[in-house]
Amino acid sequence: MQIGAHVSSSGGLLPALERGVTIGADSVQIFTQSPRMWKPAQYGPDLLEQYRLAQLGHPTVHSTYCHASYLVNLATSDSELLAKSRECLRANLAVASAMGSSGLVLHIGSHRGAGLDAVLPQIAQCLTDALDSVALELGATPCRILLENAAGAGGTVGRSLEELATVIEAAGGDERLGMCLDTQHLFASGVAYGTPAAADQVIAELDSTVGLSRLGCIHLNDSKVELGANRDRHENLGDGLIGTKALGALISHPALDGLAAILEVPGPEGHGPATDDVAGARKILKDGRRRRRAAGAARH
């Protein structure tokens, strides 16, 4: 498993790789534009190609993931917001694909009480339109859009694995759609995984709904809020209500080997993941694997 971290992309794209090196990350995640502004950052094709080549040959940072703007809402009934969301998604996907990203993580948005059935065709159309548009623009298959599970606040779409599977099915099962599993959102939506057995059930459910082949990455976060609180509140690993044993039980599952587990934690003084956070995640993974082996030996 790669242990990664969300890092700043200020000062251009290429410095993000070196920020990953500085904290010892195996992978990085970045925003390609301000996450709370509509205006996209302007990157020339030469810079995007430079990043793609630098990532391709990087000795220690093995993959880059991009995160779409938080403003995107594909489930809205507001026509102006929907138009902005569609264009923002297209722009984010175009940049992510051109720079060689392994996936664009997306919060689908909120239907604000209208219900999933009412907005499902719209969401599916927005996703396939963005993928088709970028494929035509670049003349190549875009990176996957990785739909992130939601913590469950309000009318957010993707509050369960079943909901994400329903969205993908509505989009015709498009192979260009995948998933990002956020550990804090999973816990906040009411899913416990405190033991290897419980974690195994979660992975089995993921496989039977979305499908493990669609799982593109993990967001590895502890939680400031309790199980089932339906609030998106990340905490540093070991300082929250999930705890290191539960996190280790989940990420040590053999089916997740090879994936990137990306830290989106506050870090020291709220400045984002640092060296100790990355090292701590590696220890959680190591301890989780040890406990799994011990549990397997005890059963036999």
C-alpha positions in Angstrom: 0.0 0.0 0.0 1.2 3.5 -0.8 0.9 6.0 2.0 0.2 9.4 0.6 -0.9 12.9 1.6 -2.8 15.8 0.3 -0.3 18.6 -0.3 -0.5 22.2 -1.4 -0.2 23.0 -5.1 0.7 26.7 -4.5 3.4 28.0 -6.7 2.6 25.6 -9.5 2.1 21.9 -10.0 5.7 20.6 -9.9 6.5 21.7 -6.3 3.7 19.3 -5.1 5.9 16.4 -5.9 8.8 17.8 -3.8 6.4 18.5 -1.0 5.5 14.8 -1.1 9.2 13.9 -1.0 9.7 16.2 2.0 7.2 14.4 4.2 8.1 10.9 2.9 4.8 10.3 1.0 4.5 7.5 -1.6 1.7 9.5 -3.4 0.2 13.0 -3.4 -3.2 14.5 -3.8 -3.7 18.1 -4.9 -6.3 20.6 -6.0 -5.8 21.8 -9.5 -7.6 25.0 -8.6 -8.8 26.8 -5.5 -11.3 24.3 -3.9 -13.7 27.2 -3.0 -13.5 29.4 -6.1 -15.1 28.8 -9.5 -12.2 30.2 -11.6 -10.0 27.4 -12.8 -6.2 27.7 -12.7 -4.6 28.2 -16.1 -2.0 25.6 -16.9 -0.3 25.4 -20.3 0.0 22.1 -22.0 3.8 22.2 -21.6 3.6 22.4 -17.8 1.0 19.6 -17.7 3.3 17.4 -19.8 6.3 18.3 -17.6 4.3 17.2 -14.5 3.2 14.0 -16.3 6.8 13.1 -17.2 8.2 14.1 -13.8 5.5 11.9 -12.1 6.1 9.0 -14.5 9.8 8.8 -13.6 9.7 9.9 -10.0 11.8 7.6 -7.8 9.7 7.9 -4.6 6.3 9.6 -5.3 4.6 6.9 -7.3 1.2 8.5 -8.1 -0.7 11.7 -8.1 -4.4 12.1 -7.4 -6.4 15.3 -8.0 -9.4 16.5 -6.0 -12.2 18.4 -7.7 -13.5 21.6 -6.3 -15.8 21.5 -3.3 -18.2 23.8 -5.1 -19.3 21.2 -7.6 -22.8 20.0 -7.1 -24.2 17.6 -9.8 -27.4 17.0 -7.8 -28.6 20.7 -7.6 -31.9 21.9 -9.0 -30.4 25.4 -9.5 -29.7 25.7 -13.2 -26.9 28.3 -12.8 -25.1 26.2 -10.2 -25.5 23.1 -12.3 -23.9 24.8 -15.3 -21.0 26.0 -13.3 -20.6 22.6 -11.7 -20.6 20.9 -15.1 -17.9 23.2 -16.5 -15.8 23.0 -13.3 -15.9 19.2 -13.4 -14.9 19.2 -17.0 -12.0 21.7 -16.4 -10.7 19.8 -13.4 -10.9 16.4 -15.2 -9.1 17.9 -18.3 -6.2 19.1 -16.1 -6.0 15.9 -14.0 -5.9 13.8 -17.1 -3.4 15.9 -19.0 -1.0 15.8 -16.0 -1.2 12.0 -15.7 -3.2 11.8 -12.5 -4.4 8.4 -11.3 -7.8 9.8 -10.7 -10.0 12.8 -10.0 -11.8 12.5 -6.6 -15.3 14.0 -6.6 -17.9 14.9 -4.0 -21.1 14.4 -6.1 -23.1 17.0 -4.2 -26.4 17.4 -2.5 -30.0 17.1 -3.7 -31.2 19.1 -0.7 -34.1 16.9 0.0 -35.3 16.1 -3.5 -34.3 12.5 -3.2 -31.8 10.4 -5.1 -34.2 9.1 -7.6 -35.2 12.6 -8.7 -31.6 13.7 -9.5 -30.1 10.4 -10.6 -30.5 10.9 -14.4 -28.9 14.4 -14.1 -25.9 13.2 -12.1 -25.3 10.3 -14.5 -25.5 12.6 -17.5 -23.1 15.1 -16.0 -20.5 12.4 -15.3 -20.6 10.8 -18.7 -20.7 14.2 -20.4 -17.5 15.3 -18.6 -15.7 12.1 -19.4 -16.8 12.2 -23.1 -15.9 15.9 -23.5 -12.4 15.5 -22.0 -11.8 12.3 -24.1 -12.6 14.3 -27.2 -10.6 17.3 -26.1 -7.4 15.2 -25.3 -7.9 12.5 -27.9 -7.3 10.0 -25.2 -9.1 8.2 -22.3 -9.3 10.6 -19.3 -8.3 9.5 -15.8 -11.1 8.0 -13.8 -13.6 10.1 -11.8 -13.4 8.6 -8.3 -16.8 9.2 -6.6 -16.2 9.7 -2.8 -18.5 8.3 -0.2 -20.2 11.0 1.9 -20.5 11.4 5.6 -24.3 11.7 5.2 -25.1 15.3 6.1 -28.2 16.8 4.5 -29.1 15.4 1.1 -25.6 14.5 0.1 -25.3 11.8 -2.5 -23.1 8.8 -1.8 -23.8 8.4 1.8 -23.7 4.6 1.4 -21.9 2.1 -0.9 -25.3 1.2 -2.3 -25.9 4.8 -3.4 -22.6 5.1 -5.1 -23.3 1.8 -6.9 -26.7 3.2 -8.0 -25.0 6.3 -9.5 -22.5 4.2 -11.4 -25.3 1.9 -12.7 -27.3 4.9 -13.8 -24.3 6.0 -15.8 -24.3 2.7 -17.7 -21.6 1.2 -15.5 -19.1 3.4 -17.3 -15.6 1.9 -16.7 -14.2 5.4 -16.4 -16.0 5.8 -13.0 -14.4 4.6 -9.8 -14.6 5.2 -6.1 -12.6 6.8 -3.3 -13.2 5.4 0.1 -12.9 7.9 2.9 -12.5 6.3 6.3 -13.9 9.3 8.3 -17.0 9.6 6.1 -17.5 5.8 6.3 -17.5 6.0 10.1 -19.6 9.2 10.3 -22.2 7.5 8.0 -22.6 4.8 10.6 -20.3 2.0 9.4 -18.1 0.5 12.1 -14.9 -1.5 11.3 -13.2 -1.8 14.7 -12.1 -5.4 14.2 -10.6 -7.4 11.3 -13.9 -9.3 11.0 -15.9 -6.1 10.8 -13.5 -4.6 8.3 -13.8 -7.8 6.2 -17.6 -7.2 6.1 -17.1 -3.7 4.9 -14.8 -4.8 2.1 -17.2 -7.6 1.1 -20.0 -5.1 0.9 -17.9 -2.8 -1.2 -17.1 -5.6 -3.6 -20.8 -6.7 -3.9 -22.0 -3.1 -4.5 -19.5 -0.8 -6.2 -16.9 -3.5 -6.9 -13.3 -3.7 -5.7 -12.0 -3.1 -9.2 -13.4 0.4 -9.1 -11.7 1.3 -5.8 -9.1 3.8 -6.9 -7.8 5.2 -3.6 -8.5 5.6 0.1 -8.7 8.8 2.1 -7.2 7.9 5.5 -8.5 10.0 8.3 -9.6 9.7 11.9 -12.8 11.4 13.0 -13.6 14.3 15.3 -17.3 13.1 15.5 -18.8 9.9 16.8 -20.0 6.9 14.8 -23.1 7.8 12.7 -22.8 11.6 13.4 -23.2 12.3 9.6 -20.7 15.1 9.7 -17.5 15.5 7.7 -14.9 16.3 10.4 -11.4 14.9 9.9 -8.9 14.4 12.8 -5.3 13.3 12.9 -4.7 9.6 13.1 -5.0 8.3 16.6 -6.5 11.6 18.0 -10.0 10.9 16.9 -12.9 8.6 17.7 -12.1 5.9 15.1 -8.7 5.0 16.6 -5.6 3.4 15.2 -6.8 -0.2 15.7 -9.9 0.2 13.6 -8.1 2.1 10.9 -5.4 -0.6 10.9 -8.1 -3.3 10.7 -9.5 -1.7 7.6 -6.4 -0.6 5.6 -4.6 -3.9 6.3 -7.2 -5.9 4.4 -5.3 -7.8 1.6 -7.7 -6.6 -1.1 -6.4 -3.1 -0.5 -2.8 -3.9 -1.2 -1.4 -1.7 -3.9 -3.8 1.2 -3.4 -2.9 4.7 -2.2 -4.1 5.7 1.2 -4.0 9.5 1.2 -4.0 11.5 4.4 -6.3 14.4 4.6 -5.7 15.2 8.2 -5.2 18.6 9.9 -1.6 17.8 10.8 0.5 19.9 13.2 -1.3 23.2 13.9 -3.7 22.6 11.0 -1.1 23.0 8.3 -1.8 19.6 6.7 -0.1 16.2 6.8 3.6 16.2 7.9 6.4 13.7 8.2 5.1 12.3 11.5 1.6 11.8 10.1 2.9 9.7 7.2 5.2 7.7 9.5 2.2 7.2 11.8 0.1 5.9 9.0 2.7 3.4 8.1 2.9 2.1 11.7 -0.9 1.8 11.7 -0.8 -0.3 8.6 2.1 -2.5 9.9 0.3 -3.0 13.3 -3.0 -3.8 11.4 -1.3 -6.5 9.4 0.3 -8.0 12.5 -3.1 -8.2 14.2 -4.6 -9.8 11.2 -1.9 -12.5 11.1 -2.4 -13.1 14.8 -6.2 -13.3 14.4 -5.8 -15.7 11.5 -3.4 -17.9 13.5 -5.8 -18.0 16.5 -8.6 -19.2 14.2 -6.5 -22.1 13.0 
